[in-house]
């Protein structure tokens, strides 16, 4: 098989995620300890024993999800899995940082610090209540872009996540996104609903956050990844550290081209995808993109031997 690893984004977080990995594998526990030290805060305690509302705060959720994904990677490696068996990696939004850390392009410490800053910067870019996001189900990307353009007027409303053939998320000013929901329903969407998010991610309103990330990324060491990383912004493989840095800045205001990223991985020969970290949302998207691809979630201690039973 030709294997790719993918890493989840915000929304996958749950209290208790990764705890059994840490209890079963010392290498996994070490990841959480490294993240706690990087942030000078007991994030692992929040992940395992805190309140869901606190974990869902963007500045907490982003490094927490990365920590859980990298703990799963370390657990796999402790059982003999080698990253050299991976053809390529990709991550959904913040998951791209997890992918880069797994591929050796970023250290876990730098990824944690960048994601804590990214979460805060994205939250602070737009006053609470001014922005919104909505999921549009049953219209394709071109249809949603047309709806968003009509809804925007003199405001911002953009396609922010092209997740799979049946789901596109729009982001922008709240009133514009609310108009897009109504227009999408009129256009025949099966469902169009506002999402319970704290800010309008992946649209032009995030430019202040992109500026802060550009400054932060300028001071971080980025190495060539051990395998290509399929970037959200271009839906194409990237290995050059300078290009990775530039794309991470653009990613804050650009759409997550997830459907195209999966199509590209399949075109490059990938037939098996492991979703590494919390949840199974990406596996569902991948099946809706191409049902011929085998998917496997690796987010718990029990998932590790299950995944490794597959021949690489």
Secondary structure as the mmCIF struct_conf table of DSSP 4:
data_model
#
loop_
_struct_conf.conf_type_id
_struct_conf.id
_struct_conf.beg_label_comp_id
_struct_conf.beg_label_asym_id
_struct_conf.beg_label_seq_id
_struct_conf.end_label_comp_id
_struct_conf.end_label_asym_id
_struct_conf.end_label_seq_id
STRN STRN1 UNK A 3 UNK A 7
TURN_TY1_P TURN_TY1_P1 UNK A 10 UNK A 11
TURN_TY1_P TURN_TY1_P2 UNK A 15 UNK A 18
HELX_RH_AL_P HELX_RH_AL_P1 UNK A 19 UNK A 24
HELX_RH_AL_P HELX_RH_AL_P2 UNK A 26 UNK A 39
TURN_TY1_P TURN_TY1_P3 UNK A 40 UNK A 40
BEND BEND1 UNK A 41 UNK A 41
HELX_RH_AL_P HELX_RH_AL_P3 UNK A 43 UNK A 49
BEND BEND2 UNK A 50 UNK A 50
HELX_RH_AL_P HELX_RH_AL_P4 UNK A 52 UNK A 56
BEND BEND3 UNK A 57 UNK A 57
HELX_RH_AL_P HELX_RH_AL_P5 UNK A 58 UNK A 78
TURN_TY1_P TURN_TY1_P4 UNK A 79 UNK A 80
HELX_RH_3T_P HELX_RH_3T_P1 UNK A 83 UNK A 85
STRN STRN2 UNK A 86 UNK A 91
BEND BEND4 UNK A 92 UNK A 92
TURN_TY1_P TURN_TY1_P5 UNK A 93 UNK A 94
HELX_RH_AL_P HELX_RH_AL_P6 UNK A 95 UNK A 102
TURN_TY1_P TURN_TY1_P6 UNK A 103 UNK A 104
BEND BEND5 UNK A 105 UNK A 106
HELX_RH_AL_P HELX_RH_AL_P7 UNK A 108 UNK A 124
TURN_TY1_P TURN_TY1_P7 UNK A 125 UNK A 125
BEND BEND6 UNK A 126 UNK A 126
TURN_TY1_P TURN_TY1_P8 UNK A 128 UNK A 130
STRN STRN3 UNK A 131 UNK A 137
BEND BEND7 UNK A 138 UNK A 138
HELX_RH_AL_P HELX_RH_AL_P8 UNK A 141 UNK A 152
TURN_TY1_P TURN_TY1_P9 UNK A 153 UNK A 154
BEND BEND8 UNK A 155 UNK A 155
STRN STRN4 UNK A 157 UNK A 164
TURN_TY1_P TURN_TY1_P10 UNK A 165 UNK A 166
STRN STRN5 UNK A 167 UNK A 173
HELX_RH_AL_P HELX_RH_AL_P9 UNK A 174 UNK A 186
TURN_TY1_P TURN_TY1_P11 UNK A 187 UNK A 188
BEND BEND9 UNK A 190 UNK A 190
STRN STRN6 UNK A 191 UNK A 194
BEND BEND10 UNK A 198 UNK A 199
BEND BEND11 UNK A 202 UNK A 203
HELX_RH_3T_P HELX_RH_3T_P2 UNK A 204 UNK A 206
HELX_RH_AL_P HELX_RH_AL_P10 UNK A 207 UNK A 217
TURN_TY1_P TURN_TY1_P12 UNK A 218 UNK A 219
BEND BEND12 UNK A 220 UNK A 220
HELX_LH_PP_P HELX_LH_PP_P1 UNK A 223 UNK A 225
BEND BEND13 UNK A 226 UNK A 227
STRN STRN7 UNK A 228 UNK A 230
TURN_TY1_P TURN_TY1_P13 UNK A 232 UNK A 234
BEND BEND14 UNK A 235 UNK A 236
STRN STRN8 UNK A 237 UNK A 238
HELX_RH_AL_P HELX_RH_AL_P11 UNK A 241 UNK A 251
TURN_TY1_P TURN_TY1_P14 UNK A 252 UNK A 253
BEND BEND15 UNK A 254 UNK A 254
STRN STRN9 UNK A 256 UNK A 256
HELX_RH_AL_P HELX_RH_AL_P12 UNK A 258 UNK A 267
TURN_TY1_P TURN_TY1_P15 UNK A 268 UNK A 269
STRN STRN10 UNK A 272 UNK A 276
BEND BEND16 UNK A 277 UNK A 278
BEND BEND17 UNK A 280 UNK A 280
HELX_RH_AL_P HELX_RH_AL_P13 UNK A 281 UNK A 289
TURN_TY1_P TURN_TY1_P16 UNK A 291 UNK A 292
BEND BEND18 UNK A 293 UNK A 293
STRN STRN11 UNK A 294 UNK A 298
BEND BEND19 UNK A 300 UNK A 300
HELX_RH_AL_P HELX_RH_AL_P14 UNK A 301 UNK A 308
TURN_TY1_P TURN_TY1_P17 UNK A 309 UNK A 309
BEND BEND20 UNK A 310 UNK A 310
#
